[in-house]
Amino acid sequence: MKFILAKKLDMTQIYGEDGAVIPVTVVEVQPNTVIQIKTKDTDGYEAIQLGTGAKKKIAKPQIGHFKNLGKFRYVREFRSALDGDQTHKVGDVFDVATFAPGDIVNVTGYSKGKGFAGAMKRHGFSGMPMGHGHKHVARHIGSIGQRFPQHTLKGKKMAGRDGNEKTTVRGLRVIKIDKDSGLMAISGAVPGNRGNLLAIVSQ
């Protein structure tokens, strides 16, 4: 299982060997350092904790946890990353060369936040008919309750905050890797804005 933390840069397009245009997202992979390896004996589950990015000041508990490995801005865990493999150790550094062109990956990040949105934008409702007297209720959601149990059921699709949710896009392909600059081109779109932190895991 391959895994790494990266930062979303921008979208562009690449021409394949057959001349086809491939839309890709370019991500930047800074060095990922193994901070901690969790096992079932000590922590109750298996995971590898990675740190990436630089930060000027960190809290005292982080100083003790990071030891002399660095001052990391982002720390994330990858569960089930060991799969019985005990070759990784604290202090190991992963870079963009962890992956190879052709690898199929799942990319996880937080989607773009869109603020408070109505039901039509948030859930894709079609709205009321524009004729037959629906003058001021064209974008309303309609009835939201019933006679029993005499209250709105939890989870009803209504207006509210849209976006900014943890999202995973599966089945993307690594198209190109630039080891010198630490850049990776992944087919299709990935969650979030430019500069968003992404967790890339192989299938």
N, C-alpha and C positions, 0 to 999 in steps of 0.2 A: 504493500500500500504506500503510495506516494502522497505527500501533503506539504503544503507551504502557504505562507502568508504573503500577500501581494497588495499593491495599491493600483487602483484603476486610474489610467491616464486619459485615454481618448479612444474614439472609434475611427477606423479608416478602412481601406480595402486593399487586398493583395490579389495579384494575378497568379492563378495556379499554373501547373505545368501544362495543362491542356488549354490554357488561355481563358479559363472561366474566372469571373470576378468573385472573390470570396470576401464578404464583409467580416471584419474582425475587430475585436477589442484589444487594445494594447495595454498590458499591465506591467508595472515595474516591480521586480522582486529584489528587495534589499536582503542582505545576509540574515538568515533565520538561525538563531542560536537555541540549542536545547537547554532550557533552564532547569527542568525537573522531569524525572521519569517516575510515574506513579504506578504502583503494582497493587495487586489484590491483597497482598500480605500487609502492606503498610497503609494503603489508602482505601481499600475496598473495591477498587476498580483499576483498570489499566488505561493509561493515557500518557501522552507525551506533551509537555508544555513548551511552547516556542515563544521567543521574544524577538521583536524586530523594531526598527525605527530608533531614533535617538531622542533623548530628552535631557534638558539641562539639569533639572532638579527632580529628585524622587524622594519619597518618604522613607523614614528610617526602617520600617518593616521591609520595604522593597530592597533597600541596600543589603539587608541580611539575606533576603531570598535570592537576589541576583548574584550575590557574592562578588567576585571580581570579573564577571562575564560582561558587564556593561550596564548602561542606564537605558532601559528599553521603554519606548512609548506604548507599544502594544504587546499584550500577552494573551495567548489563546491556547486552549487545550484541544488535542485531537484524540478522542476516545477510540478504542479498538485499533489504534495505530500500530500497536506492537505485533498483534497476531502471532504471539509466541516467539517473535524475533527479539532477541536481547542484544543485538549488535550495537544499538544506539546507546550513547552515554552522554552524560552532562558535559556540555562544552562543545559538542559537535555542531558544525555550521552547515546549513543547507543553502544552496543558491539556485539560480534558474536552471542549472544543469541537472537538477533532480528530475526534471521532465524531459521528454524527447518529442519531436514532431510526430504526430499521429496518435498520441495518447488521448484517451477519452476521459474527461474530467467532469466533476460536479463543482460548481462555483457558488459559494454562499456569501451573502452580504445583506445589508439593509437597503431596502428599496427607497426611491426618492420620496421624501415627505411632501404631501400636497396640501397640508393644512385641513381645515374644516371644509367638508364637501357635502353637497346634497346627495340624495339617494340615486339620482340619475347618473351622476358622474362617478359616484363611489361604487355602485353595484351594476351599472349598465341598464337601468330600467328604461323602458321606452316612453314612459309618461302617458298622460291622458290624451284622448283625441283632441285635435286643435279646433274642431267644430262642435256643433250641437250643444252650445252653452258652456263649454269648458274654457271660459275666458281667463280666469285668474288661477286656475288650478292645473295648468298644463304640465307643470313639473312636480306636482305633488305625488306622494307615494300611495295615496288612497287609504283604505281602511287598515288599521293596525291592531285591532282587538276583536273580541267576540263576546257573546253573552256569558259563556263559561270558559275559563275561570275568572272572568271579569277583571283581567289585567293583561297588559302586554307581555307576551311570552319573551323570556330571555333569549337573546340572539337574533331578534327580529332585525331584518335588514332595513336600517334607517340612516338618516344623515349622521355624520360624525367625522372624526379624524381619519384621513385617508393616507395611505402610504406609511413609510418609515417602519416597515415590518421586516423581520428576518425572512429572507427569501433565498431559495436554492434553485438554480437553473441546472438541469441535468443533461448529460449526453453531449457536451460541447467537445470540440476537438482542438488540440494544440496544433496550430498551423506552422508557426515559425518561432525559433528561439535565437536570441542574440546574446551570447554569453559575455561579450565584452561590455555591453551597456546594461546587462541584467534585465532585458526586456523580453516579454513573451506575447505572442499574438494568438488569441483564442477566437475561434469561429463564433459568430453571433454576438448577442448582447448579454451583458452581465448586470446584476443589480447595482443600483446606487448612482450617486453623482461622481464627477471627477474627484479623485483623491480619496474615494471610499476604500476602506479596508476590506479585502476579500480573502476568504479561505478556499483554497483550491485543493481538491482531493481527487485522486484517481479512482476510477470505477473498478 
